[in-house]
């Protein structure tokens, strides 16, 4: 698992945990949802109190199925104002997630090298 987390972290433009506070249809694209998070912790990317990402509406289009009020660990891709995720990323419900332990190790390692 360590290699998968390491690879996903390296590839992602933002990695954070947070609670979904809003899901709405994209006004610019009928195939996507816009998902707004209240950020709890950010491991990569710009640290902000809220982050908005997009995902496809349908799982067949690689969309991730988010639910308002649930907490997730999100691996997002793209520019700061145009982040997105898919069901093929390591994005998952937060819960008891081994990724978080490894991300904490990465964070400590990075802090130790500064």
C-alpha positions as CSV (number, residue, x, y, z in Angstrom):
1,X,0.0,0.0,0.0
2,X,2.9,2.4,0.8
3,X,3.9,2.5,-2.9
4,X,0.3,3.2,-4.1
5,X,-0.1,6.0,-1.6
6,X,3.3,7.4,-2.5
7,X,2.4,7.3,-6.2
8,X,-1.0,8.8,-5.7
9,X,0.4,11.6,-3.5
10,X,3.1,12.4,-6.1
11,X,0.6,12.5,-9.0
12,X,-2.1,14.5,-7.2
13,X,-2.1,18.3,-7.2
14,X,-4.0,18.5,-3.9
15,X,-4.5,16.0,-1.1
16,X,-6.9,16.9,1.7
17,X,-9.6,15.6,4.1
18,X,-12.8,17.4,4.5
19,X,-16.6,17.3,4.9
20,X,-18.8,17.8,1.9
21,X,-21.0,20.9,2.6
22,X,-22.6,21.3,-0.9
23,X,-23.1,19.3,-4.1
24,X,-24.6,21.0,-7.1
25,X,-24.8,20.5,-10.8
26,X,-22.3,22.4,-12.9
27,X,-23.9,25.3,-14.8
28,X,-21.1,25.1,-17.4
29,X,-21.2,21.3,-18.0
30,X,-24.2,19.1,-17.6
31,X,-22.0,16.0,-17.1
32,X,-20.4,17.2,-13.8
33,X,-21.1,17.9,-10.2
34,X,-19.4,20.6,-8.2
35,X,-18.6,19.5,-4.7
36,X,-17.6,22.0,-2.0
37,X,-15.6,20.8,1.1
38,X,-15.0,22.3,4.5
39,X,-11.3,21.3,4.7
40,X,-10.1,19.6,7.9
41,X,-6.5,18.8,6.9
42,X,-4.4,19.5,3.8
43,X,-1.3,17.5,3.0
44,X,-0.6,18.9,-0.5
45,X,-1.7,21.9,-2.4
46,X,-2.8,25.3,-1.2
47,X,-4.3,25.2,2.3
48,X,-7.7,26.8,2.3
49,X,-10.7,26.6,4.6
50,X,-12.9,25.4,1.7
51,X,-12.1,23.7,-1.5
52,X,-14.3,23.1,-4.5
53,X,-13.7,20.3,-7.0
54,X,-15.6,18.7,-9.9
55,X,-16.4,15.1,-10.6
56,X,-18.5,13.4,-13.3
57,X,-22.1,12.7,-12.4
58,X,-22.0,9.1,-13.4
59,X,-19.7,6.4,-12.1
60,X,-19.5,5.0,-15.7
61,X,-17.9,8.4,-16.6
62,X,-15.5,7.9,-13.6
63,X,-17.5,10.1,-11.3
64,X,-17.0,9.7,-7.5
65,X,-20.2,9.5,-5.5
66,X,-20.0,12.1,-2.7
67,X,-22.7,12.7,0.0
68,X,-23.3,15.9,1.9
69,X,-22.2,15.6,5.5
70,X,-19.7,12.8,4.9
71,X,-16.0,13.2,5.4
72,X,-13.6,12.1,2.7
73,X,-9.9,11.8,1.9
74,X,-9.5,13.5,-1.5
75,X,-6.8,13.2,-4.1
76,X,-7.5,16.0,-6.6
77,X,-6.0,16.9,-9.9
78,X,-5.7,20.1,-11.9
79,X,-5.1,23.7,-11.3
80,X,-6.0,25.4,-8.0
81,X,-9.3,26.8,-9.3
82,X,-10.2,23.7,-11.4
83,X,-9.5,20.7,-9.3
84,X,-11.3,17.4,-10.0
85,X,-11.3,13.8,-8.9
86,X,-12.5,10.4,-10.2
87,X,-13.5,7.1,-8.8
88,X,-10.2,5.7,-10.1
89,X,-8.2,7.9,-7.7
90,X,-7.5,7.0,-4.1
91,X,-10.3,9.3,-3.0
92,X,-12.4,7.5,-0.3
93,X,-14.5,8.0,2.8
94,X,-12.2,9.2,5.6
95,X,-13.0,6.6,8.3
96,X,-10.2,4.3,9.3
97,X,-7.9,4.9,6.4
98,X,-4.4,3.6,6.1
99,X,-3.5,6.4,3.7
100,X,-3.8,9.0,6.5
101,X,-1.2,7.2,8.6
102,X,1.2,7.2,5.6
103,X,0.4,10.9,4.8
104,X,1.3,11.8,8.4
105,X,4.6,10.0,8.0
106,X,5.3,11.9,4.7
107,X,4.5,15.1,6.5
108,X,6.9,14.4,9.4
109,X,9.6,13.4,7.0
110,X,9.1,16.6,5.1
111,X,9.2,18.7,8.3
112,X,12.4,16.9,9.4
113,X,14.2,17.8,6.2
114,X,13.5,21.5,6.6
